[in-house]
Amino acid sequence: QPAAPGADGGASADAAPLPPPSSAAQHLYAAAKNDILQVRSLLKSGRTQSSVGSGFLIGTSNLVVTNYHVVSQFALDPDTYVGEWVDTGGQRGNVELLAVDVLHDLAVLRVSRNGTGFFKMPEQLARLTQGQYLYSMGNPLDLGFAISEGAYNGVITRSFYDQLMFTGPINSGMSGGPSVTVDGSVAGVNVSKRLDGELVSFLVPARYAQDLLKKVEAQQKAPTDFTAVVAGQLLSHQKAMVDQLLSSPLSLKPMGPYQVPVRESEQMRCWGRSNVKADKPFTVDDASCAMESAIFVSGSLQTGQIAIRHQFLRGTGLDKLRFAQLASTSFKNEHFGSNKDARLTGPNCTESFVKNKDLPLRAVLCVRAYRKFEGLYDFALLTASTDQGLMSLQSRLDARGVSYDNGMRLSRVFLESLSLAQKPKKGGAK
């Protein structure tokens, strides 16, 4: 999984220092240093630093491109936080937030100084080839200017929106900084890295920043309520996510006498495991599918994600009563969220016994509303089969950040897809 942005506003840092820059990197630094800024989020009371990232000035304008996650605090809570820029010479000033793209993790700011013209976002962006060297830059002033070398290694499609794979280090505080070719053409914007790999980092493709800059150019004034803007973008995302998931029938996987719905795609991966132990009077088979990425909204909220889980219990050394107790305990141990959560309302749950085309089920549907983002909900549907004495299929669908209609739509499709496996027909072909 790509690293979630940390409290410092950037991807989590490695302890190891960056390698010394090459002559090409040193040349780029000398040409670019005046146009790279540190972007800080400060508490209004006392102006103490809360998070820090990077940004870069476009051309000779006063517009700065950075990551949405770098500015998320003062975007969503402007009464508590304010933004500030600092350049490599130590000058500083306030920032004005003009636009955000939460889906691609981008933002555009206006500052009280202009660029030298180094970073351009032309209509025709640079074409990249596999293995081409790129140079990622950032300006965490606490540590000094950072430039890291690495290679472009293609487009990653496992996240819902394209990202570029950069085989090089992106350290803490470099989020929102530019990644450029050897001639200084912007290839992407630093966004995150993987914690479970060496030098596997990710960039937002430059074309998304280009699109956001065009949007800024067309708008007469900046939005006054970025919470509503983010909500609108999340609603657009959930529609595309659900439409894509349901664009074809869910795949059916056999588990014991049942068939269970799963989905494997570029964005969704499935895993299976079986827990068979000689000292246990029951066996457990698990199948899980989940989207590999989520949308960063704030330091405490990531959303726009769907997960499916199935668990098949079979009693091998239990009578029906003890097996029923085991299955019931497993069902009751499911968690649907707290009433004390500041981000979402408490779960509103309904339970019923239903039967789809051929399978009787106990079903619990829980819905939670987002407190700050009107029209968005988390849905959780939990089901348990009730047709067997020594077998139990327990399934769960989680849809985070969906509209109410789409949550119900997903729940219905999931419920209707659970079934008994088709028995082979007797007799041969005629």
N, C-alpha and C positions, 0 to 999 in steps of 0.2 A: 504494500500500500504506500502511495506517496505520503510523505510526512505531512501531517496537519500543521498549519502555520503555528509557531510557538508564541509565547507571551511577548517576545521581543518584536513581533511583527514580521518575522522571517522564518524560513525553514530551520529546523533544529540544527545546531552547529556541531561540527566535529571538533575534538580537542586538538588534533594535529594542525600545525600552521600550514598555510598555503605554500607550495613550492615557489622558489624564486621565479619572477617573470622572465620570459624570453625577451630578445631585443624587439620582436614584433609587438609583444604585450607592452613593453616600456614605451614604444613609439605611440601606441594607441592611448596609453594612459596620459602621456604628455599632451596629446591633441584633445582628449575628451574630458580631462579632469575638471575643467571650469563649468561643464554642463551636467555634472552628476551631483545630485543633492541627497542629503539625508532628510527623510521625512519622519517627523516625530508626532506622536499623539501625546498631548499633555493634559493633565487634570487642570481645569480652569482655576480651581482654588489652590493657589500656591504655585501653579504652572510646573508641577513636578512631572518628570517624564514617565509615561505609562508604557509606550511601545515605540519601536523604531524600525524603519525600513529604509529603502532607497527609492529614488525616482530620477528621471532624466528629462532635460529641457528639449523640446522639439524645435529644430531649426533656430531661427533668431527670435522666436515668439517667447511669450511668458507662460506657455502651457507646459505642464509636467505630466508625464505618464508614470504611473506606479501600479502596484497591486491594490485591489479592493481590500484585501485583508490587512493591508498596512493602514488604511484610513477608516476601517469599519467602526472603530470606537466613536470618532467624531461624526461619522456619517449617520449612525443610528442614535447617538445620544449627544447631540450638540450642546445641550444644557450643562453637561458634565465635562466634556472633552473639547479641546481645540487643537487644530493642526499647526505645525511650525516647520519651516524648511531651514536647513543649515548647509552652506556650501563648503568646499574644501579650504576656502580662505577664512572661514569662521564667521562670515556674514550670515544673518538670519532674518526671518520675517514670518508673518502669518500666511497661511494658505487659504484659498477659497476653493471649495469642492464644487466642480462643475458637472460631473457625470460619473456614474458607476456602471459597471457591467459585472454583476455578482456571479453570473454563470461562467464567465471566462476569467474571473478574478482580476479585473482591471479597473482603474479609476483615472480621471483626468483632473488636475488641479490648475489653478491660476496663482502665480506668485508675483512678487514685486521686483523681479529682475528678468532679464532676457538671456536667451542662449547665444552662443557664439556662432551657431550654424552647423556644429559638428554632427548632431543626430538628426537625420532627415527621415521622413516617412513618405517617400515618393509614391505616386500612383502605381508604378511598376516596382514591386518589391524584389529584393535579391532572391535568385533561385539557389537553393541549397542542394548539395550532392552528398551522398553517404560518405562519412569519414572526413568531411570538410572541417577544418579547424574553426572554432568559434572562441570568442573571448567574452566572458561574463564579468560585468563590473558592478561594484556596489560601493557604498561610502558609509560604513559604520564608523563614525568619527572617533568613537571610544577606542577603536583599535587601529585606525588609519585606513587609507584607501585600499580597496581590495580588487584585484583583477585575477581571474583564474582562466586557464587555458583548458580546452577540451575539444571533443569531436561531436559533430552533429551525427546522430545515428537514427534518423527517421522519425516518422510521425507515430505517436502512441494513440491507439484507438480504444484502449481499455477504459479510459475515462469517457464520460458521455460526450465531452467536447474535446476536439483534437488538442494534443500537446506535443511538443517536440522533445525528443530524448537527447539530453546533453551529457556526454560521458566526461564529466569534470565536476569539481567541487563547487557547490553553491553554499556558502557559509552564512551563519546568522547575521542578519542585518543587510544582506544583499538582495532580499526579496524586493521586487519592483524595479531593480536596476536593469540595464540593457544587456543583451547578449548580441555581439556584433561579429561580422566577418572581418578578415584581415584588412579590408579597405574601409572599414567603419560603417558598413551598411547594417541597419538594425535587422536582426533575424528573429528576435523574440524578447520576451520579458521574463526575467528570473522569477520562478514561483515556488518551487519546492524540491525536495530530494527524498529518496527512499532511505529509510533507516536500516533496512535489512540487506543493503547491498553496498558495494564500494563504488564511489564516483558515479552513481546513477542519479541524475538530476533532471528537472523538467522545466521547460520554457513555454510560456503562452505565445503562440505564433503571432508574428508582427501584424498580420492582416486583421486580427481582432482589435488591436490597438488602433490601427488605421481606421476601422469602422467607427470606433468610439470617438476618435478625433473629428470625423466627418459629422457625427451627431452633435458634437459640441459646436461646430461651425454653423450648423443649421438652427440651433436653438437660440431664441431671443434672450432668455435669461435662465439661470440655473434653477433647478427644482428647489422648493422651500422645504419639502418633506421627503427625505431620502428613504425613510422607512416604507412609505407607500410605493416608491420606485422599486425598491428591493422586493416588496410583496408582489408587484406586478410581474417582475422578471421571474420570480419563483413560480408563480402561477403559469407562466408560459412554459417553463421547464417541465413542470409536472404533466402538462398536457402532452408535450412531445415524448416524455418518458413513458407514460401509460399507453399512448397510441403505439409507440414502438413495441412495447412489451406484448400488446394484444393484437399486433398486426397479423399474426398467424396463431393457430391453436397452440396452447401449451403442450410441450412434449409430455408423454406419459411414461413413467418408470415403474416396473413391478416391484412391490415390496410385500412378500408373503402372498396372501390371497387378494391383495389390493393393487390398484394402479393409482399413482400419485402424480400431480402436475409439477413439472420443473421447467426451467428455461435456461438454456446455455446460449450465450451470444458473446460478441466482442466485449460488451460491458458487464456481463454477468457470468460468474464462474460457479461451478457446482463441485461439491466434495462429498464423498461417502466414506463411512467407516462402520465396522461391526465389532461389538464387544461381546465376545464369546469366551467365558471363563468356566473352567471345570468346577470351581467352588461356588458358582452362582446358579440358583435354581431358575434363572431366566436369561434370555438373550436380548440384546438391544442393537438394532440397525439404525443408523442415522444417514440422512441425505439432506444436504444444505446447499442452497444457491443464494448468492448475494451479489449486488452491484459492487464493483471494486472501487468506486469513487463516490463522493458525496459533495454537495455544494457547501462551501464555507460561508456562513452568515455572520457569525461572531465567535469570539473565543470560547463561548459555551454552547454554541449551536451549529451543528452541521445537519443538512437535510437533503431532500430530493433523492431518496434511496429506497429500493425495494429488496426484501429478503424473503426467502421461502425455506421452511424447514419441515422435515418429516422424521418421525421416530416410530419404529415398529418394534413393539414389545411382544415377546413370546414366552409364556410360562413353560418351563421344561421340568420343573420339580415342585410346583406349587399347585394347591387345589384352587378351585374357582374363586373362593372367598378371598384367599390371601392374594391371588393375582389381581382381583378387583381392587383391593386395598392399595397394592403397588401402583396400579394404573391411575387410580384416583389421586394418590399422593403426587405422582408425576404431573398430573393435570393441574392440581392446585398450586404447585410450586412456580407456575408461570407468573411473570411480573409484568404489569402493564403501565407502570409509572406512578409517580407520587402526586398527592394533592398539594404538596408544598413547592412544586416546581415553579419557578418564576417565569419560565419561558412558555409553558403550556398549562392549560387547565387540567384538573384531575380527570382520570379516565371515566367516561360515562359508558357503562357496560350493560349489555343485554344478553341473557342466556336463554337458549331454547333447544328443544329436541326437534330435529328436522330430518327429512329423508329426501335425498335427491333421487335420480332415476333408479338406483338400485342399492343405496347404502344408507342405513340409519345412522345419524350422527348427533352427538351433543356439541353444540356450537356456542361460543362466547365471542361477541363482537364488541370491541372497546374503541371509542373515538375520543381524541383529545384535540382541542382547538388551540391554535397559536395565539398567544395574548397580544403580540405586537403586529402580527401579519394577518390581516383579515382575509378570510376565505381559504386559509390553509389548515390542514388537519393531519394528525397521525392516526392511522388505522391499524388495529391489530385484530386478526381473526384467528381464533384457536378452536380446533375441532378434535373430537375423539370418536372413533367408531364404537358402536354399541351392539354389533351383531355377533361377536364371538366371546366365548367364555374364557379362553386362555390365550387370546391374542388381542392386541390393541394397537390401532394406528392413531397416532396423535400428530396433527399437522398444524403449522402456524404460518400465516402470511403477515408481514409487516410492511406497511407503505407509509413512508415518512414524507411529509410535506406535499400532500395531494389535496385537490378540491374534494368537497363532500361527495359530489356526483361520481368522481373518478374513484374515490375510496369504495363507494358502494358497488361500482362497476367491477373493480378488481375482486372484491369479496365475492360477488355473485359468480364470476367466472371460476374462481378458485374452488368455491363450494361445489359447483356443478361438475368440475373436472375430477373430483375424488370419486372413485368407483371400485367395484369388484373387478378383479382381473377376468378377462374373457376365458371361459373354459374351452379347451380344444374340442372341436366338433368330432363326433364319433363317425367312423367310416372313412373310406378314402375318397379320392376324387372320382367323379363319374366319368 
